[in-house]
Amino acid sequence: MNHWLPFEWITAVRFLREGRLQTLFIVGGIAIGVGVIVFMSAMLAGLEANFIKRVLTSQPQIQLLTPDQIARPLRGGAGEFEDARVQRPSQRVISIDQWPKIRAQMLAMPEVTAVAPTMSGSALAVRGDASRAITLSGVEPDSYFKIVKVPDYVVAGEPRLTSEDIIIGIELAKDLGATVGDKLNIQAANGANRVLTISGLVDLGNKGVNQRASYVALRTAQSLLGMIGGVTTIDMTITDIYAAEAIAQRIQAANAVEADSWIKTNAQFFTAVQAQETSNTLIRLFVALSVAFGIAAVLIVSVIQRSKDIGILRAMGTSRGQILRVFLLQGGLLGFIGSLFGAAMGAFALVYWHSVARQADGSELFPLILERRLFILTALLATLTGLLAATAPALRAAKLDPVVAIRG
């Protein structure tokens, strides 16, 4: 019935079937190892995706700002420079020079997916006797909402920004006793003021931010802050989020702007993501090593136990290469079969844990990410590990002298 199978396959499968207990143990060990790799990899990928989503949907990936106004040395009464005294000038809110040209250049870059000019400044929100300092952000909704997903954070009202609308944080609304449809008097430091209607309330996931955040139309902010036609920042998203710092440095070197990437402004978070990826890699490495040693140990025992069988096969004309391939096939089959069971175990454990692990508000702790690539790579890794682990026992078996092996 197996006349179509090569000799090496028939012999390898027969050896595995005859040592059922050993085979079951090693397949079980491989399955557990692969299950751990699949579970940890998928869970950490989900956590990373969740962290990145929370960070990068509430802020730009790269932000262009006006460069700092440079410090100037203080002069003495006689026109001489005073020793070692340099005063940093106050940083006035000024517009990015030739910002339409810079925006056009950014849009022409293949790495850039969205660009939005914004106007930011401080103002005072007044409603009746209550007043609060706010951060006023003037945006163009069509472009800005592609970068900062404000509509996703709207908990009341709608993300509408006409020249008469304002969107504010939920904590700011609570402090002012306001809700959707109420009027706010927005007063700037230069004396300009505007009565705007609350069109939506947003929850950005941070109480301090929710106490100050406010969004208005770009032209409204320019009018209030006395900078008609100007913008203070240009926000951007890119295709490769991990290349943000390199792209930001390149932009800064070529333009008279300061470029901040999300990696720079969230250094601690980025370090945590890198540490998580490193730990995931180490877990995979140590699990793979334990699996490899397990396979190698079982096959070495199998070679010792089957020395006489190997000697008889060699005496019957079986070549060293065939004996070598028999034991390599055993290692590869053990790794492949174990990976199938392990992948199923890891996927089941992940689905169960995803349904049980919840955040305080009842939402999912991490998105469920089960990519086909993960299972394919894990199966290949386990099979390759089995082949490598079987190399030493296979070489030992191939080098056995048939006469010595038969005599035992």
Sequence and secondary structure as in RCSB ss.txt:
>XXXX:A:sequence
MNHWLPFEWITAVRFLREGRLQTLFIVGGIAIGVGVIVFMSAMLAGLEANFIKRVLTSQPQIQLLTPDQIARPLR
GGAGEFEDARVQRPSQRVISIDQWPKIRAQMLAMPEVTAVAPTMSGSALAVRGDASRAITLSGVEPDSYFKIVKV
PDYVVAGEPRLTSEDIIIGIELAKDLGATVGDKLNIQAANGANRVLTISGLVDLGNKGVNQRASYVALRTAQSLL
GMIGGVTTIDMTITDIYAAEAIAQRIQAANAVEADSWIKTNAQFFTAVQAQETSNTLIRLFVALSVAFGIAAVLI
VSVIQRSKDIGILRAMGTSRGQILRVFLLQGGLLGFIGSLFGAAMGAFALVYWHSVARQADGSELFPLILERRLF
ILTALLATLTGLLAATAPALRAAKLDPVVAIRG
>XXXX:A:secstr
  TTS HHHHHHHHHHHHTHHHHHHHHHHHHHHHHHHHHHHHHHHHHHHHHHHHHHTSS SEEEE      EEEE
 TTS EEEEEEE         TTHHHHHHHHHHSTTEEEEEEEEEEEEEEEETTEEEEEEEEEE HHHHTTTS H
HHHEEEE     TTEEEEEHHHHHHHT  TT EEEEEETTS EEEEEEEEEE  S HHHHTTEEEEEHHHHHHHT
T TT  SEEEEEES GGGHHHHHHHHHHHSSSEEEEHHHHTHHHHHHHHHHHHHHHHHHHHHHHHHHHHHHHHHH
HHHHHTHHHHHHHHHTT  HHHHHHHHHHHHHHHHHHHHHHHHHHHHHHHHHHHHH B TTSSBSS     HHHH
HHHHHHHHHHHHHHHHHHHHHHHT  HHHHHH 
